[in-house]
Amino acid sequence: MLPSLPFLKRQLEGILYNKFEQGHQTSGYLAKLAQLPESYDAYAEFAQQLAVIPMRENWSYYEPNDLDEIWSECDPARPLGQVGILNVRDSAKRVEAAFLASVCGSMLGKPIEINPSLSELRQALMASGEWPLNDYISVEALQALGRRHWSWYETARGRISYVAPDDDINYTLMGMIALEQFGAGFTKRNVRDLWLNHLPLINTWGPERAILLRSGMSYLEHDKDHFNPSEIEAWPDLLVQDTELCGAAIRSDAYGYACPGQPALAAELAWRDASFTHRRTGVYATMFIAAAISVAHVLHDRIEIVRTALQFVPGRSRFYEIAQDCLQLVANASDWLEAYHSINEKYGRYSHCQVYQEIGTLINTFLFAENVGDGICKQVMQGNDTDSFGATAGSLLGVYFGPNSLEERWIDPFHDRIYTGLANFNEQKLSRLAERIGRLPELLHTGQHKIQPSELYINENPK
């Protein structure tokens, strides 16, 4: 059951690269790794060393992972309670619209989830007569692009007959389930148990897959009476690479949905979920998006929404610095294309899943979108992780513009059917699922969730 030594060595190499990007003093560590004897004990000891590797002296950022430390680094003037006027019924409809828009954004970007650039997409869409994008991606556009995601056969225009399985949608539904079952008090152990019950390993990637494997091992190692939940806190710090990628950010939606006008609560719930697998930027992006969706329920000024969300990000972090800069670039641009080129010129080295450029393009989309359909198209045309940020843009824009803001032509091809990649989840009617997720604001507002841990936890003592 142990992973191979070559695999562990590759993991350690990747973690060293991550550590350098995070400001750690990594000089000489690759040479040390190369000289290690090929043994599990040697690699395990080296991994422990990397978990506490010091920072470089000239590193100017401070990026905590602990929630209390994060709060101490955030804007002290951030709103801690209700922002705007809460209307639970209105928010329910906004959440329904947002979920449907996120589904459409995900399906729009899915056939080109291959890290394309705007330049590549523009050339392909112009060749097929579809620039600027205003509908699902056609087979002709994919042929002109010269490559496509393997899911194209069920997500390209004319071939869509249902919402295809997608990890972005899976994670939004996982957030919904956590809130339904445990309310705002859900724990990381709750997340662990829900993941083991619902998430097939093959439907996860990166840190999520590593932590899901670790979750399974914890279930084998401990019975329910002897498992120490505090162990979970350290999991992402040992032998898990790429903990700053966008995998946690795509899990933010449900928390923004559930907390209309309560960005502090939305950000805290997002932290609890994100820090199960991620660190630093991976966590901050999740908190930012959840807070933005939260205040988009109640605020009208789009720049104010972004600025409010940034108050829930540590001010001395790389994420804050880049997101703040991107907001300024977009605010100074005359249109979305000018803004994109300004962002891409500075942050183009951060591509698929690497958060920084994609958060910039999300801000660009939000400030320039004329409506939900226009917005998800603008987001996808900017490339990179097209389905993930297409979904996130749909959530943010759907909450902001509200019900009836998305033309039915975007939803009609699904024939009210949705297939997820979740186990033990049987709802296949899209409209019913939208109504269910639309109940999240009332659920958290009244606190009337159904806590049924005995039904949710894996049966650890089967007869």
Stockholm file with secondary structure:
# STOCKHOLM 1.0

chainA/1-463         MLPSLPFLKRQLEGILYNKFEQGHQTSGYLAKLAQLPESYDAYAEFAQQLAVIPMRENWSYYEPNDLDEIWSECDPARPLGQVGILNVRDSAKRVEAAFLASVCGSMLGKPIEINPSLSELRQALMASGEWPLNDYISVEALQALGRRHWSWYETARGRISYVAPDDDINYTLMGMIALEQFGAGFTKRNVRDLWLNHLPLINTWGPERAILLRSGMSYLEHDKDHFNPSEIEAWPDLLVQDTELCGAAIRSDAYGYACPGQPALAAELAWRDASFTHRRTGVYATMFIAAAISVAHVLHDRIEIVRTALQFVPGRSRFYEIAQDCLQLVANASDWLEAYHSINEKYGRYSHCQVYQEIGTLINTFLFAENVGDGICKQVMQGNDTDSFGATAGSLLGVYFGPNSLEERWIDPFHDRIYTGLANFNEQKLSRLAERIGRLPELLHTGQHKIQPSELYINENPK
#=GR chainA/1-463 SS CCCCHHHHHHHHHHHHHHHHHTTBCCTTHHHHHHHSCSSHHHHHHHHHHHHTCCBCTTCCCCCCCSHHHHHHHSCTTSCCSCCSCCCHHHHHHHHHHHHHHHHHHHHHHGGGCSCCCHHHHHHHHHHTTCCSCCSSCCHHHHHHHTCCCTTHHHHSTTTCSSBCCCHHHHHHHHHHHHHHHHGGGCCHHHHHHHHHHHCCGGGCCHHHHHHHHHHHHHHHHCCTTTCCGGGGGGGGGSSCCCTTSTTTGGGCHHHHHHCTTCHHHHHHHHHHHHTTTCCTHHHHHHHHHHHHHHHHTTCCCHHHHHHHHHTTSCTTSHHHHHHHHHHHHHHHCSSHHHHHHHHHHHHTTSCTTCSHHHHHHHHHHHHHCSSHHHHHHHHHHTCSSHHHHHHHHHHHHHHHHCTTCSCHHHHGGGTTBBCCSCTTCCCCBHHHHHHHHTTHHHHHHHTCCCCCHHHHSCCSSCC
#=GC SS_cons         CCCCHHHHHHHHHHHHHHHHHTTBCCTTHHHHHHHSCSSHHHHHHHHHHHHTCCBCTTCCCCCCCSHHHHHHHSCTTSCCSCCSCCCHHHHHHHHHHHHHHHHHHHHHHGGGCSCCCHHHHHHHHHHTTCCSCCSSCCHHHHHHHTCCCTTHHHHSTTTCSSBCCCHHHHHHHHHHHHHHHHGGGCCHHHHHHHHHHHCCGGGCCHHHHHHHHHHHHHHHHCCTTTCCGGGGGGGGGSSCCCTTSTTTGGGCHHHHHHCTTCHHHHHHHHHHHHTTTCCTHHHHHHHHHHHHHHHHTTCCCHHHHHHHHHTTSCTTSHHHHHHHHHHHHHHHCSSHHHHHHHHHHHHTTSCTTCSHHHHHHHHHHHHHCSSHHHHHHHHHHTCSSHHHHHHHHHHHHHHHHCTTCSCHHHHGGGTTBBCCSCTTCCCCBHHHHHHHHTTHHHHHHHTCCCCCHHHHSCCSSCC
//
